[in-house]
Amino acid sequence: MHHTEPEKSAPPSATATWRALYRHFRPHRRAVLLGGTLALIGTATGIAQPLAAKALVERLGGEEPFTAILLTLTALVLLGTAIEAIGAYVLERAAESVVLAARRSLIGRLLWLRVPEMERNQPGDLMSRITSDTTLLRAVTTTAIVSAVVGGFGFLATIVMMALMDPVLLGVTLGVIVVVGGAFALVMPKISRATTRSQEAVGEMSTRLERVFGAFRTVKASGAEAREAAVVEEAAVQAWRHGLTSAKWQSVAGSSVGLAIQVSFLAVLGAGGARVASGSISVATLVAFLLYLFYLIEPVSKLVDAATQYQVGAAAVARIEEAELLETEPVVPVSAPLPEVAAGAVSVAFEDVSFRYRAGMPYVHRGVSFEVPAPGTTAFVGPSGAGKTTVFGLIERFHEVSGGRVLVDGRDVRDWPLDRLRACIGYVEQDAPVLAGTLRENLLFAAPEATDHDIREVLVKARLDSLVDRLPDGLDTLVGHRGSQLSGGERQRVAIARALLRKPRLLLLDEATSQLDAVNELALRDLVAEVAREMTVLVVAHRLSTVTLADRIVVMEAGRVRAVGTHAELVAGDPLYGELAATQLLATADLGGGGPSPDRL
């Protein structure tokens, strides 16, 4: 693997953050508008309540009936509560829709990442951006926006009503709020930084868990459970610490609202009492003013919540935007028909190809040139690190060449539509990955429209028919995480069957026999010889028994093509190949000979 830590990008500007937030909010703006309207109506009913209370207090000292006013006040409370509840549900529904849309967008993008981008990023961290970071969008793109609007409206309307009642007491109230608000403003950046670090720590924890589960048997065999648990726990502790820091500053921000109102109440009570004693205002006015003061708690709390949620959401948006900017291949919609694949084998040619994984790294290929006619079998041999597997990666366009051309069927692979290029290729990787699910799902993975007859045919060719007959649920048997219920040889045969079921024009086998026993390897050699009559087969092999049957052999060393020929020609004419072949023949003789050697060329 060519895996490096991704570079940390600078945090986005406030303008870029707002633009990204709006992009998530825009498709759901009607629902948010409806929820906001209901919230405004609920706020309006709340603003009317102190006026009704003022009228009630004024009538308590006289002989006028107050039953109607009391019923009106009760109705305002119930109506306001009901409307706000409906509005809250509409907003929560819109918020969940925002999260779903963000997850769909990220899933669609990450699955179409270019291979180099995937190799530069940690899978666990990318997963946390889908699962964890998107959740933080829930509040900031809906509730926070409405809270800011409704809270702002409620705050201004309440201030206007308080000004109409007594400007002096309003001045006392605003003086206290401004002082506390200044301290609150200093807290906001701390919330953003702590949330960003907390989300990064969650991503690191996911990365470390993915690392452990990806090599679970190795962890067990090495007795490394306690050490790996400590490593994962350290990441969890870091997330906890940063989460506590964020929670601390959010608590400070939240409590500042109550502090401002309480101090304002004491100040208004003192100043208001003096003004009542002097006859400047009535007791009913002071009561109504104090009710408005306490009513300020809700709109101010909404504004504080909106500011806090913005800081939290901005941290999540930054990480989501980083993932959105990763380079992808052309996206093929799920509903798109499968690409048509022409019949017949294809030729392959490399013309002076040079390649390195990224700038600053050494070249893996240096002027690689060879031609593979169609059909037939071509084997690639050479020491480890010679660039054999990279040949397959460049054919599949997992990576782009740094120089030169790769031709398939006489056409530069960069000129092929990517889906059509890969549709004509069957690829069996070194580790023969098998995905969690049933055996049938794995076989149909590259050919979802294959029939039961097609499946049965490749099962026989790959010598899997007897295995399927033994399984309790046949093709519908679960194979476990990464095929853990299958042996190494069975996983390789499943991978081979999966590739053949695609009916490719070009078959790439990367050490496809490394875990097969002698009997199954012999069967695979016969299968390769059979399919090579109809398609082009390229094999990376280390076993002499596989190489000797190839129509041509390409010997690679240090990123270059050293020689091309048949087995007999290369034994006679290339010292490196002759040495590799002789080494295996000696190993076979030492083991007693007879049958295909388990050693590798």
Summary of the structure (lengths in Angstrom):
residues: 601
radius of gyration: 35.3
end to end distance: 22.5
largest distance: 123.3
contacts: 1940
relative contact order: 0.08
helix: 64%
strand: 10%
